[in-house]
Amino acid sequence: MAAYDLTRSQFASAGIATFAGRIGAGIVSVWTALADWNDARQTRKALSALSDHELDDIGMVRGDIDTVARRNW
């Protein structure tokens, strides 16, 4: 009857899972940062296209655009 020692392979697979989880978390982090950057870029672009009168109608001045675009809702 053959006996197998699975202890080593169990630790190896746990290490691979942890490593893969860290890589996955890193990818998600980069993807989230890119999505946040793109949202801020689109907000900045849309607000910059408004006239000073239109910005005043929504209670903003041109100097507020960068602050509003950087906010994380």
Jmol script that loads the backbone (N, CA, C; Angstrom):
load data "model"
ATOM      1  N   MET A   1       0.848  -1.169   0.000  1.00  0.00           N
ATOM      2  CA  MET A   1       0.000   0.000   0.000  1.00  0.00           C
ATOM      3  C   MET A   1       0.899   1.238   0.000  1.00  0.00           C
ATOM      4  N   ALA A   2       0.595   2.173  -0.842  1.00  0.00           N
ATOM      5  CA  ALA A   2       1.402   3.379  -0.961  1.00  0.00           C
ATOM      6  C   ALA A   2       0.810   4.474  -0.081  1.00  0.00           C
ATOM      7  N   ALA A   3       1.689   5.263   0.454  1.00  0.00           N
ATOM      8  CA  ALA A   3       1.255   6.401   1.271  1.00  0.00           C
ATOM      9  C   ALA A   3       1.831   7.676   0.673  1.00  0.00           C
ATOM     10  N   TYR A   4       1.039   8.701   0.635  1.00  0.00           N
ATOM     11  CA  TYR A   4       1.477   9.978   0.084  1.00  0.00           C
ATOM     12  C   TYR A   4       1.487  11.037   1.183  1.00  0.00           C
ATOM     13  N   ASP A   5       2.535  11.821   1.177  1.00  0.00           N
ATOM     14  CA  ASP A   5       2.633  12.922   2.126  1.00  0.00           C
ATOM     15  C   ASP A   5       2.173  14.188   1.390  1.00  0.00           C
ATOM     16  N   LEU A   6       0.979  14.637   1.730  1.00  0.00           N
ATOM     17  CA  LEU A   6       0.413  15.791   1.048  1.00  0.00           C
ATOM     18  C   LEU A   6       0.740  17.113   1.741  1.00  0.00           C
ATOM     19  N   THR A   7       1.447  17.060   2.845  1.00  0.00           N
ATOM     20  CA  THR A   7       1.720  18.264   3.615  1.00  0.00           C
ATOM     21  C   THR A   7       2.452  19.299   2.778  1.00  0.00           C
ATOM     22  N   ARG A   8       3.496  18.888   2.086  1.00  0.00           N
ATOM     23  CA  ARG A   8       4.290  19.824   1.295  1.00  0.00           C
ATOM     24  C   ARG A   8       3.472  20.423   0.158  1.00  0.00           C
ATOM     25  N   SER A   9       2.714  19.624  -0.543  1.00  0.00           N
ATOM     26  CA  SER A   9       1.933  20.143  -1.659  1.00  0.00           C
ATOM     27  C   SER A   9       0.802  21.046  -1.176  1.00  0.00           C
ATOM     28  N   GLN A  10       0.272  20.789   0.008  1.00  0.00           N
ATOM     29  CA  GLN A  10      -0.770  21.664   0.542  1.00  0.00           C
ATOM     30  C   GLN A  10      -0.199  23.049   0.836  1.00  0.00           C
ATOM     31  N   PHE A  11       1.019  23.099   1.414  1.00  0.00           N
ATOM     32  CA  PHE A  11       1.642  24.392   1.672  1.00  0.00           C
ATOM     33  C   PHE A  11       1.978  25.101   0.370  1.00  0.00           C
ATOM     34  N   ALA A  12       2.417  24.348  -0.612  1.00  0.00           N
ATOM     35  CA  ALA A  12       2.774  24.945  -1.897  1.00  0.00           C
ATOM     36  C   ALA A  12       1.540  25.549  -2.557  1.00  0.00           C
ATOM     37  N   SER A  13       0.426  24.847  -2.534  1.00  0.00           N
ATOM     38  CA  SER A  13      -0.781  25.381  -3.167  1.00  0.00           C
ATOM     39  C   SER A  13      -1.320  26.575  -2.394  1.00  0.00           C
ATOM     40  N   ALA A  14      -1.166  26.580  -1.080  1.00  0.00           N
ATOM     41  CA  ALA A  14      -1.592  27.740  -0.290  1.00  0.00           C
ATOM     42  C   ALA A  14      -0.720  28.947  -0.636  1.00  0.00           C
ATOM     43  N   GLY A  15       0.582  28.724  -0.843  1.00  0.00           N
ATOM     44  CA  GLY A  15       1.479  29.813  -1.226  1.00  0.00           C
ATOM     45  C   GLY A  15       1.141  30.358  -2.596  1.00  0.00           C
ATOM     46  N   ILE A  16       0.799  29.477  -3.511  1.00  0.00           N
ATOM     47  CA  ILE A  16       0.420  29.908  -4.856  1.00  0.00           C
ATOM     48  C   ILE A  16      -0.880  30.697  -4.805  1.00  0.00           C
ATOM     49  N   ALA A  17      -1.823  30.236  -3.989  1.00  0.00           N
ATOM     50  CA  ALA A  17      -3.099  30.939  -3.869  1.00  0.00           C
ATOM     51  C   ALA A  17      -2.889  32.332  -3.280  1.00  0.00           C
ATOM     52  N   THR A  18      -2.022  32.435  -2.283  1.00  0.00           N
ATOM     53  CA  THR A  18      -1.741  33.735  -1.682  1.00  0.00           C
ATOM     54  C   THR A  18      -1.070  34.655  -2.693  1.00  0.00           C
ATOM     55  N   PHE A  19      -0.114  34.130  -3.420  1.00  0.00           N
ATOM     56  CA  PHE A  19       0.588  34.910  -4.436  1.00  0.00           C
ATOM     57  C   PHE A  19      -0.383  35.367  -5.525  1.00  0.00           C
ATOM     58  N   ALA A  20      -1.238  34.442  -5.978  1.00  0.00           N
ATOM     59  CA  ALA A  20      -2.219  34.783  -7.007  1.00  0.00           C
ATOM     60  C   ALA A  20      -3.206  35.820  -6.484  1.00  0.00           C
ATOM     61  N   GLY A  21      -3.572  35.714  -5.215  1.00  0.00           N
ATOM     62  CA  GLY A  21      -4.471  36.695  -4.611  1.00  0.00           C
ATOM     63  C   GLY A  21      -3.846  38.070  -4.566  1.00  0.00           C
ATOM     64  N   ARG A  22      -2.560  38.122  -4.276  1.00  0.00           N
ATOM     65  CA  ARG A  22      -1.872  39.414  -4.246  1.00  0.00           C
ATOM     66  C   ARG A  22      -1.770  40.016  -5.636  1.00  0.00           C
ATOM     67  N   ILE A  23      -1.499  39.184  -6.618  1.00  0.00           N
ATOM     68  CA  ILE A  23      -1.449  39.678  -8.001  1.00  0.00           C
ATOM     69  C   ILE A  23      -2.831  40.175  -8.412  1.00  0.00           C
ATOM     70  N   GLY A  24      -3.861  39.415  -8.082  1.00  0.00           N
ATOM     71  CA  GLY A  24      -5.227  39.834  -8.402  1.00  0.00           C
ATOM     72  C   GLY A  24      -5.585  41.144  -7.730  1.00  0.00           C
ATOM     73  N   ALA A  25      -5.211  41.293  -6.460  1.00  0.00           N
ATOM     74  CA  ALA A  25      -5.482  42.533  -5.735  1.00  0.00           C
ATOM     75  C   ALA A  25      -4.721  43.696  -6.365  1.00  0.00           C
ATOM     76  N   GLY A  26      -3.508  43.440  -6.814  1.00  0.00           N
ATOM     77  CA  GLY A  26      -2.726  44.485  -7.486  1.00  0.00           C
ATOM     78  C   GLY A  26      -3.368  44.924  -8.788  1.00  0.00           C
ATOM     79  N   ILE A  27      -3.864  43.959  -9.541  1.00  0.00           N
ATOM     80  CA  ILE A  27      -4.527  44.274 -10.809  1.00  0.00           C
ATOM     81  C   ILE A  27      -5.792  45.077 -10.552  1.00  0.00           C
ATOM     82  N   VAL A  28      -6.560  44.668  -9.550  1.00  0.00           N
ATOM     83  CA  VAL A  28      -7.780  45.399  -9.200  1.00  0.00           C
ATOM     84  C   VAL A  28      -7.438  46.819  -8.763  1.00  0.00           C
ATOM     85  N   SER A  29      -6.368  46.967  -7.999  1.00  0.00           N
ATOM     86  CA  SER A  29      -5.945  48.289  -7.531  1.00  0.00           C
ATOM     87  C   SER A  29      -5.569  49.194  -8.703  1.00  0.00           C
ATOM     88  N   VAL A  30      -4.821  48.663  -9.646  1.00  0.00           N
ATOM     89  CA  VAL A  30      -4.435  49.445 -10.831  1.00  0.00           C
ATOM     90  C   VAL A  30      -5.667  49.791 -11.654  1.00  0.00           C
ATOM     91  N   TRP A  31      -6.554  48.828 -11.842  1.00  0.00           N
ATOM     92  CA  TRP A  31      -7.778  49.053 -12.619  1.00  0.00           C
ATOM     93  C   TRP A  31      -8.638  50.135 -11.960  1.00  0.00           C
ATOM     94  N   THR A  32      -8.761  50.094 -10.637  1.00  0.00           N
ATOM     95  CA  THR A  32      -9.542  51.096  -9.906  1.00  0.00           C
ATOM     96  C   THR A  32      -8.922  52.476 -10.035  1.00  0.00           C
ATOM     97  N   ALA A  33      -7.593  52.547  -9.941  1.00  0.00           N
ATOM     98  CA  ALA A  33      -6.907  53.840 -10.084  1.00  0.00           C
ATOM     99  C   ALA A  33      -7.127  54.420 -11.479  1.00  0.00           C
ATOM    100  N   LEU A  34      -7.075  53.573 -12.495  1.00  0.00           N
ATOM    101  CA  LEU A  34      -7.320  54.039 -13.862  1.00  0.00           C
ATOM    102  C   LEU A  34      -8.757  54.511 -14.039  1.00  0.00           C
ATOM    103  N   ALA A  35      -9.696  53.785 -13.465  1.00  0.00           N
ATOM    104  CA  ALA A  35     -11.100  54.175 -13.568  1.00  0.00           C
ATOM    105  C   ALA A  35     -11.344  55.501 -12.845  1.00  0.00           C
ATOM    106  N   ASP A  36     -10.744  55.684 -11.670  1.00  0.00           N
ATOM    107  CA  ASP A  36     -10.873  56.949 -10.930  1.00  0.00           C
ATOM    108  C   ASP A  36     -10.268  58.108 -11.714  1.00  0.00           C
ATOM    109  N   TRP A  37      -9.095  57.877 -12.301  1.00  0.00           N
ATOM    110  CA  TRP A  37      -8.444  58.910 -13.111  1.00  0.00           C
ATOM    111  C   TRP A  37      -9.329  59.292 -14.293  1.00  0.00           C
ATOM    112  N   ASN A  38      -9.915  58.295 -14.947  1.00  0.00           N
ATOM    113  CA  ASN A  38     -10.757  58.565 -16.110  1.00  0.00           C
ATOM    114  C   ASN A  38     -12.023  59.316 -15.703  1.00  0.00           C
ATOM    115  N   ASP A  39     -12.614  58.952 -14.578  1.00  0.00           N
ATOM    116  CA  ASP A  39     -13.798  59.674 -14.104  1.00  0.00           C
ATOM    117  C   ASP A  39     -13.468  61.139 -13.829  1.00  0.00           C
ATOM    118  N   ALA A  40     -12.333  61.383 -13.186  1.00  0.00           N
ATOM    119  CA  ALA A  40     -11.916  62.764 -12.899  1.00  0.00           C
ATOM    120  C   ALA A  40     -11.649  63.519 -14.200  1.00  0.00           C
ATOM    121  N   ARG A  41     -11.042  62.853 -15.166  1.00  0.00           N
ATOM    122  CA  ARG A  41     -10.751  63.485 -16.460  1.00  0.00           C
ATOM    123  C   ARG A  41     -12.040  63.872 -17.169  1.00  0.00           C
ATOM    124  N   GLN A  42     -13.021  62.972 -17.172  1.00  0.00           N
ATOM    125  CA  GLN A  42     -14.296  63.258 -17.832  1.00  0.00           C
ATOM    126  C   GLN A  42     -15.042  64.386 -17.127  1.00  0.00           C
ATOM    127  N   THR A  43     -15.012  64.383 -15.796  1.00  0.00           N
ATOM    128  CA  THR A  43     -15.665  65.448 -15.033  1.00  0.00           C
ATOM    129  C   THR A  43     -15.007  66.789 -15.332  1.00  0.00           C
ATOM    130  N   ARG A  44     -13.668  66.815 -15.315  1.00  0.00           N
ATOM    131  CA  ARG A  44     -12.926  68.042 -15.597  1.00  0.00           C
ATOM    132  C   ARG A  44     -13.247  68.552 -17.008  1.00  0.00           C
ATOM    133  N   LYS A  45     -13.306  67.639 -17.954  1.00  0.00           N
ATOM    134  CA  LYS A  45     -13.585  68.017 -19.347  1.00  0.00           C
ATOM    135  C   LYS A  45     -14.998  68.576 -19.494  1.00  0.00           C
ATOM    136  N   ALA A  46     -15.969  67.930 -18.860  1.00  0.00           N
ATOM    137  CA  ALA A  46     -17.365  68.385 -18.964  1.00  0.00           C
ATOM    138  C   ALA A  46     -17.546  69.746 -18.299  1.00  0.00           C
ATOM    139  N   LEU A  47     -16.968  69.921 -17.110  1.00  0.00           N
ATOM    140  CA  LEU A  47     -17.112  71.198 -16.420  1.00  0.00           C
ATOM    141  C   LEU A  47     -16.356  72.315 -17.131  1.00  0.00           C
ATOM    142  N   SER A  48     -15.233  71.995 -17.728  1.00  0.00           N
ATOM    143  CA  SER A  48     -14.455  73.012 -18.450  1.00  0.00           C
ATOM    144  C   SER A  48     -15.177  73.492 -19.696  1.00  0.00           C
ATOM    145  N   ALA A  49     -16.053  72.665 -20.240  1.00  0.00           N
ATOM    146  CA  ALA A  49     -16.796  73.039 -21.440  1.00  0.00           C
ATOM    147  C   ALA A  49     -17.927  74.013 -21.130  1.00  0.00           C
ATOM    148  N   LEU A  50     -18.305  74.153 -19.852  1.00  0.00           N
ATOM    149  CA  LEU A  50     -19.378  75.066 -19.480  1.00  0.00           C
ATOM    150  C   LEU A  50     -18.882  76.505 -19.487  1.00  0.00           C
ATOM    151  N   SER A  51     -19.786  77.413 -19.757  1.00  0.00           N
ATOM    152  CA  SER A  51     -19.436  78.834 -19.708  1.00  0.00           C
ATOM    153  C   SER A  51     -19.381  79.283 -18.245  1.00  0.00           C
ATOM    154  N   ASP A  52     -18.826  80.463 -18.020  1.00  0.00           N
ATOM    155  CA  ASP A  52     -18.761  81.003 -16.660  1.00  0.00           C
ATOM    156  C   ASP A  52     -20.162  81.200 -16.089  1.00  0.00           C
ATOM    157  N   HIS A  53     -21.098  81.601 -16.931  1.00  0.00           N
ATOM    158  CA  HIS A  53     -22.480  81.796 -16.489  1.00  0.00           C
ATOM    159  C   HIS A  53     -23.105  80.454 -16.063  1.00  0.00           C
ATOM    160  N   GLU A  54     -22.866  79.409 -16.862  1.00  0.00           N
ATOM    161  CA  GLU A  54     -23.404  78.090 -16.523  1.00  0.00           C
ATOM    162  C   GLU A  54     -22.787  77.553 -15.235  1.00  0.00           C
ATOM    163  N   LEU A  55     -21.495  77.772 -15.061  1.00  0.00           N
ATOM    164  CA  LEU A  55     -20.849  77.363 -13.810  1.00  0.00           C
ATOM    165  C   LEU A  55     -21.441  78.126 -12.632  1.00  0.00           C
ATOM    166  N   ASP A  56     -21.700  79.415 -12.818  1.00  0.00           N
ATOM    167  CA  ASP A  56     -22.294  80.222 -11.754  1.00  0.00           C
ATOM    168  C   ASP A  56     -23.692  79.704 -11.402  1.00  0.00           C
ATOM    169  N   ASP A  57     -24.434  79.238 -12.405  1.00  0.00           N
ATOM    170  CA  ASP A  57     -25.772  78.687 -12.165  1.00  0.00           C
ATOM    171  C   ASP A  57     -25.744  77.470 -11.239  1.00  0.00           C
ATOM    172  N   ILE A  58     -24.676  76.693 -11.290  1.00  0.00           N
ATOM    173  CA  ILE A  58     -24.572  75.512 -10.420  1.00  0.00           C
ATOM    174  C   ILE A  58     -23.718  75.801  -9.182  1.00  0.00           C
ATOM    175  N   GLY A  59     -23.413  77.076  -8.961  1.00  0.00           N
ATOM    176  CA  GLY A  59     -22.709  77.475  -7.743  1.00  0.00           C
ATOM    177  C   GLY A  59     -21.222  77.205  -7.757  1.00  0.00           C
ATOM    178  N   MET A  60     -20.634  77.268  -8.937  1.00  0.00           N
ATOM    179  CA  MET A  60     -19.204  77.005  -9.057  1.00  0.00           C
ATOM    180  C   MET A  60     -18.503  78.145  -9.784  1.00  0.00           C
ATOM    181  N   VAL A  61     -17.202  78.201  -9.581  1.00  0.00           N
ATOM    182  CA  VAL A  61     -16.349  79.072 -10.387  1.00  0.00           C
ATOM    183  C   VAL A  61     -15.311  78.170 -11.039  1.00  0.00           C
ATOM    184  N   ARG A  62     -14.615  78.693 -12.037  1.00  0.00           N
ATOM    185  CA  ARG A  62     -13.659  77.881 -12.772  1.00  0.00           C
ATOM    186  C   ARG A  62     -12.580  77.264 -11.885  1.00  0.00           C
ATOM    187  N   GLY A  63     -12.220  77.951 -10.815  1.00  0.00           N
ATOM    188  CA  GLY A  63     -11.195  77.440  -9.908  1.00  0.00           C
ATOM    189  C   GLY A  63     -11.637  76.224  -9.102  1.00  0.00           C
ATOM    190  N   ASP A  64     -12.939  75.945  -9.073  1.00  0.00           N
ATOM    191  CA  ASP A  64     -13.464  74.796  -8.328  1.00  0.00           C
ATOM    192  C   ASP A  64     -13.398  73.493  -9.122  1.00  0.00           C
ATOM    193  N   ILE A  65     -13.141  73.568 -10.402  1.00  0.00           N
ATOM    194  CA  ILE A  65     -13.239  72.388 -11.276  1.00  0.00           C
ATOM    195  C   ILE A  65     -12.287  71.287 -10.834  1.00  0.00           C
ATOM    196  N   ASP A  66     -11.026  71.609 -10.589  1.00  0.00           N
ATOM    197  CA  ASP A  66     -10.067  70.565 -10.194  1.00  0.00           C
ATOM    198  C   ASP A  66     -10.436  69.928  -8.861  1.00  0.00           C
ATOM    199  N   THR A  67     -10.932  70.735  -7.923  1.00  0.00           N
ATOM    200  CA  THR A  67     -11.312  70.198  -6.619  1.00  0.00           C
ATOM    201  C   THR A  67     -12.485  69.244  -6.753  1.00  0.00           C
ATOM    202  N   VAL A  68     -13.468  69.620  -7.535  1.00  0.00           N
ATOM    203  CA  VAL A  68     -14.634  68.768  -7.735  1.00  0.00           C
ATOM    204  C   VAL A  68     -14.250  67.490  -8.486  1.00  0.00           C
ATOM    205  N   ALA A  69     -13.386  67.603  -9.464  1.00  0.00           N
ATOM    206  CA  ALA A  69     -12.998  66.437 -10.275  1.00  0.00           C
ATOM    207  C   ALA A  69     -12.209  65.427  -9.455  1.00  0.00           C
ATOM    208  N   ARG A  70     -11.435  65.877  -8.465  1.00  0.00           N
ATOM    209  CA  ARG A  70     -10.611  64.974  -7.656  1.00  0.00           C
ATOM    210  C   ARG A  70     -11.394  64.258  -6.559  1.00  0.00           C
ATOM    211  N   ARG A  71     -12.618  64.704  -6.271  1.00  0.00           N
ATOM    212  CA  ARG A  71     -13.410  64.085  -5.205  1.00  0.00           C
ATOM    213  C   ARG A  71     -13.783  62.663  -5.554  1.00  0.00           C
ATOM    214  N   ASN A  72     -13.716  61.791  -4.547  1.00  0.00           N
ATOM    215  CA  ASN A  72     -14.197  60.420  -4.712  1.00  0.00           C
ATOM    216  C   ASN A  72     -15.577  60.334  -4.084  1.00  0.00           C
ATOM    217  N   TRP A  73     -16.576  60.148  -4.900  1.00  0.00           N
ATOM    218  CA  TRP A  73     -17.942  60.087  -4.389  1.00  0.00           C
ATOM    219  C   TRP A  73     -18.140  58.739  -3.866  1.00  0.00           C
TER     220      TRP A  73
END
end "model"
wireframe off; spacefill off
backbone 0.3
color backbone group
